[in-house]
Amino acid sequence: MSKAQFSSNRLRGYVRRSAPNKASADEVEVFEQWASRVDDARSAVAEQIVASVKEKWGTAVALEAATGICRTEISRIRRGKFDRFSLDRLVWLLGVVDPDAEVHLKVEVVTKNEK
């Protein structure tokens, strides 16, 4: 696939070949629940990043000078545009911004029989 084909497919919502053609209602529901929980986790970490930048660094410019983290990244997070950041990236940023912060995530697997 050429670069032009790839970008035009991306704009059309190209689905990976490994993805199933049709997802069942249960699969869609599970995915939506998971995505919602990941968004909540990203939101909580982003909130702590903003608070830590304000408390420890004062401005994003000072943070950029000391750590090399681009101030536009902090600006995006402040404005709530953290959808382009993975949870891993946000946790890493929090570790750089506030090395004293700890992140605890809980993953629980529940089978259908246990519900």
C-alpha positions as CSV (number, residue, x, y, z in Angstrom):
1,M,0.0,0.0,0.0
2,S,1.4,3.3,-1.0
3,K,1.7,6.3,1.3
4,A,-1.1,8.1,-0.6
5,Q,-3.4,5.1,-0.4
6,F,-2.7,4.7,3.3
7,S,-3.5,8.3,4.1
8,S,-6.7,8.3,2.0
9,N,-7.8,5.0,3.7
10,R,-7.1,6.6,7.1
11,L,-9.4,9.5,6.3
12,R,-12.2,7.1,5.3
13,G,-12.0,5.1,8.6
14,Y,-9.9,2.2,7.2
15,V,-10.4,-0.9,9.4
16,R,-7.5,-3.2,9.9
17,R,-7.7,-6.5,8.1
18,S,-7.3,-8.4,11.4
19,A,-10.4,-6.8,12.8
20,P,-13.6,-8.8,12.5
21,N,-16.1,-7.6,9.9
22,K,-18.9,-7.4,12.3
23,A,-18.7,-7.2,16.0
24,S,-21.5,-8.7,18.1
25,A,-23.5,-6.5,20.5
26,D,-21.7,-8.0,23.5
27,E,-18.3,-7.2,22.0
28,V,-19.3,-3.7,21.3
29,E,-20.6,-3.3,24.8
30,V,-17.4,-4.7,26.4
31,F,-15.2,-2.4,24.2
32,E,-17.3,0.6,25.1
33,Q,-17.0,-0.2,28.8
34,W,-13.3,-0.7,28.6
35,A,-12.8,2.5,26.6
36,S,-14.8,4.4,29.1
37,R,-12.7,3.1,32.0
38,V,-9.4,3.9,30.2
39,D,-10.7,7.4,29.4
40,D,-11.5,7.8,33.1
41,A,-8.0,6.7,34.1
42,R,-6.4,9.0,31.5
43,S,-8.5,11.9,32.8
44,A,-7.4,11.2,36.4
45,V,-3.7,11.1,35.4
46,A,-4.0,14.2,33.3
47,E,-5.7,16.0,36.2
48,Q,-2.7,15.1,38.4
49,I,-0.2,16.3,35.7
50,V,-1.9,19.7,35.5
51,A,-1.9,20.0,39.3
52,S,1.7,19.0,39.6
53,V,2.9,21.4,36.9
54,K,1.1,24.2,38.6
55,E,2.4,23.3,42.1
56,K,6.0,22.2,41.3
57,W,6.9,24.1,38.2
58,G,4.6,27.2,38.0
59,T,4.5,27.4,34.2
60,A,4.8,25.0,31.3
61,V,7.8,27.1,30.0
62,A,9.7,26.4,33.2
63,L,8.9,22.7,32.9
64,E,10.1,22.6,29.3
65,A,13.3,24.3,30.2
66,A,14.0,21.8,33.0
67,T,12.8,18.5,31.5
68,G,12.5,19.0,27.7
69,I,8.7,18.2,27.7
70,C,7.2,20.4,25.0
71,R,4.9,23.0,26.5
72,T,2.3,22.3,23.9
73,E,1.8,18.8,25.3
74,I,1.1,20.3,28.7
75,S,-1.2,22.8,27.1
76,R,-3.2,20.1,25.3
77,I,-3.5,18.2,28.6
78,R,-4.7,21.4,30.4
79,R,-7.4,21.9,27.7
80,G,-8.6,18.3,28.1
81,K,-7.3,17.2,24.7
82,F,-5.5,14.2,26.1
83,D,-7.2,11.8,23.6
84,R,-4.0,11.8,21.6
85,F,-2.0,10.5,24.6
86,S,-2.0,6.9,25.6
87,L,-2.4,6.0,29.3
88,D,1.3,4.9,29.2
89,R,2.4,8.2,27.9
90,L,0.4,10.2,30.5
91,V,1.8,8.0,33.3
92,W,5.4,8.6,32.0
93,L,4.7,12.4,31.8
94,L,3.5,12.4,35.4
95,G,6.6,10.6,36.4
96,V,8.8,13.3,34.8
97,V,6.6,16.1,36.1
98,D,6.3,14.8,39.6
99,P,8.7,12.0,40.5
100,D,7.0,11.6,44.0
101,A,3.6,10.7,42.5
102,E,2.5,7.1,42.4
103,V,0.0,5.6,40.1
104,H,-2.0,2.6,41.1
105,L,-4.2,0.9,38.6
106,K,-6.4,-2.1,39.3
107,V,-7.3,-4.6,36.6
108,E,-10.0,-7.1,37.4
109,V,-11.1,-9.9,35.1
110,V,-14.7,-11.0,35.6
111,T,-16.2,-13.8,33.5
112,K,-19.8,-13.9,32.4
113,N,-20.6,-16.7,34.9
114,E,-19.4,-14.5,37.8
115,K,-21.8,-11.6,37.0
